[in-house]
Amino acid sequence: MKVFGKYIFPSQVMVAVSGLIFLASTTYDVHRSIKQNQTPPSKEQVLALEDYIRSLRRSP
């Protein structure tokens, strides 16, 4: 197949498409993580985390 006057193999197309899919999925995941972390934790979540940390410290 010729693109812009150069011959491109199908394997090259597959590698490019795979790279674009990987880039899109990681970009989506990063933005999703940022959006989820914009809200501060609730008081119940903070208390639950503190209780969990205390329980780890008690165990030898």
C-alpha positions as CSV (number, residue, x, y, z in Angstrom):
1,M,0.0,0.0,0.0
2,K,1.3,3.4,-0.9
3,V,0.8,6.4,1.4
4,F,2.3,9.8,0.4
5,G,4.4,8.1,-2.2
6,K,6.0,5.6,0.2
7,Y,5.2,1.9,0.4
8,I,3.9,0.9,3.9
9,F,3.7,-2.7,5.0
10,P,0.6,-3.9,6.8
11,S,2.6,-4.8,9.9
12,Q,3.7,-1.2,10.1
13,V,0.1,-0.1,10.0
14,M,-0.8,-2.6,12.8
15,V,2.1,-1.3,15.0
16,A,0.9,2.3,14.5
17,V,-2.7,1.4,15.3
18,S,-1.6,-0.5,18.4
19,G,0.4,2.4,19.6
20,L,-2.5,4.8,19.1
21,I,-4.8,2.5,21.0
22,F,-2.3,2.2,23.9
23,L,-1.8,6.0,24.0
24,A,-5.6,6.6,24.0
25,S,-6.3,4.1,26.7
26,T,-3.5,5.4,29.0
27,T,-4.6,9.0,28.5
28,Y,-8.2,8.0,29.3
29,D,-7.1,6.2,32.5
30,V,-5.0,9.1,33.7
31,H,-7.8,11.6,33.1
32,R,-10.3,9.3,34.8
33,S,-8.0,9.0,37.9
34,I,-7.5,12.7,38.1
35,K,-11.3,13.3,37.9
36,Q,-11.9,10.8,40.7
37,N,-9.3,12.3,43.0
38,Q,-10.7,15.9,42.7
39,T,-13.2,15.3,45.5
40,P,-11.7,15.2,49.0
41,P,-12.3,12.1,51.1
42,S,-15.3,12.1,53.4
43,K,-14.9,12.0,57.2
44,E,-16.0,8.3,57.2
45,Q,-13.3,7.4,54.7
46,V,-10.7,9.2,56.8
47,L,-11.8,7.5,60.0
48,A,-11.8,4.1,58.2
49,L,-8.3,4.7,56.9
50,E,-7.0,5.7,60.3
51,D,-8.6,2.6,61.9
52,Y,-6.9,0.5,59.3
53,I,-3.5,2.1,59.8
54,R,-3.9,1.6,63.6
55,S,-4.8,-2.1,63.1
56,L,-1.7,-2.6,61.1
57,R,0.5,-1.0,63.7
58,R,-0.8,-3.3,66.5
59,S,0.0,-6.4,64.5
60,P,3.6,-7.6,65.0
